[in-house]
C-alpha cells in the first residue's frame, strides 16, 4: 500500500488560477502546495491534457516548475548522447 498522503486540489479552481497568471507562491499558498508538489501537480495536469505549455509560457515561475516546463519542451526519450 502507498502510505503517502494524497494531495487534493480543486482542479477547475487551480487551472483558473494558473491561467490567470497567478505566481507560484500564490498558487502554493492558495492550494496548500509546496515547492516539491507544485511541479508534480503541473506535470500531471500537462500529461493529462488539462493544461498546455501555452498556459505556462507567460507565468512567473519558480525554478522547480520551470524544470517541468522544460521537460515537456523536448521530445520524450531524447538524450544528449548523440
C-alpha positions as CSV (number, residue, x, y, z in Angstrom):
1,X,0.0,0.0,0.0
2,X,1.1,3.5,-0.7
3,X,1.3,5.4,2.6
4,X,1.9,8.8,1.0
5,X,-0.9,11.3,1.7
6,X,-2.8,12.2,-1.4
7,X,-2.9,15.8,-2.5
8,X,-6.4,17.1,-3.1
9,X,-6.9,20.2,-5.1
10,X,-9.9,21.8,-6.7
11,X,-9.0,21.2,-10.4
12,X,-11.1,23.9,-12.0
13,X,-10.0,26.5,-9.4
14,X,-6.3,25.6,-9.8
15,X,-6.4,25.7,-13.6
16,X,-8.3,29.0,-13.5
17,X,-5.7,30.5,-11.1
18,X,-2.8,29.1,-13.2
19,X,-4.2,30.6,-16.4
20,X,-4.9,33.9,-14.7
21,X,-1.2,34.4,-14.3
22,X,-1.1,33.7,-10.5
23,X,2.5,33.3,-9.5
24,X,3.8,30.1,-7.9
25,X,4.0,31.5,-4.4
26,X,0.3,32.4,-4.6
27,X,-0.7,29.1,-6.2
28,X,1.1,27.2,-3.4
29,X,-0.5,29.2,-0.7
30,X,-4.0,29.1,-2.1
31,X,-3.9,25.4,-2.9
32,X,-1.9,24.2,0.0
33,X,1.1,23.0,-2.1
34,X,4.8,23.3,-1.6
35,X,7.9,23.7,-3.9
36,X,8.1,19.9,-4.5
37,X,4.4,19.2,-5.0
38,X,3.6,22.2,-7.3
39,X,5.7,20.9,-10.2
40,X,4.3,17.4,-9.8
41,X,0.7,18.8,-10.0
42,X,1.6,20.9,-13.0
43,X,3.3,17.9,-14.7
44,X,0.3,15.7,-14.1
45,X,-2.1,18.3,-15.5
46,X,0.2,18.7,-18.6
47,X,0.3,14.9,-19.1
48,X,-3.5,14.6,-18.7
49,X,-4.1,17.4,-21.2
50,X,-5.9,19.7,-18.7
51,X,-3.3,22.5,-19.4
52,X,-0.9,23.2,-22.2
53,X,2.6,24.6,-22.5
54,X,0.9,27.8,-23.6
55,X,-0.8,28.1,-20.3
56,X,2.6,28.1,-18.6
57,X,4.5,30.2,-21.1
58,X,3.9,33.7,-19.6
59,X,3.9,32.7,-15.9
60,X,6.3,33.9,-13.2
61,X,7.6,30.5,-12.1
62,X,9.9,29.1,-9.6
63,X,12.9,27.1,-10.8
64,X,11.2,23.8,-10.0
65,X,8.2,24.5,-12.1
66,X,10.3,25.8,-14.9
67,X,12.1,22.4,-15.0
68,X,8.7,20.7,-15.5
69,X,8.0,23.1,-18.4
70,X,11.5,22.4,-19.9
71,X,10.9,18.7,-19.6
72,X,7.9,19.0,-21.9
73,X,9.7,21.2,-24.3
74,X,11.9,18.3,-25.7
75,X,10.8,15.1,-27.4
76,X,10.4,12.2,-25.0
77,X,13.2,9.7,-25.0
78,X,15.8,12.2,-26.3
79,X,19.1,12.4,-24.6
80,X,22.3,14.3,-25.2
81,X,24.4,11.2,-26.0
82,X,24.4,11.6,-29.8
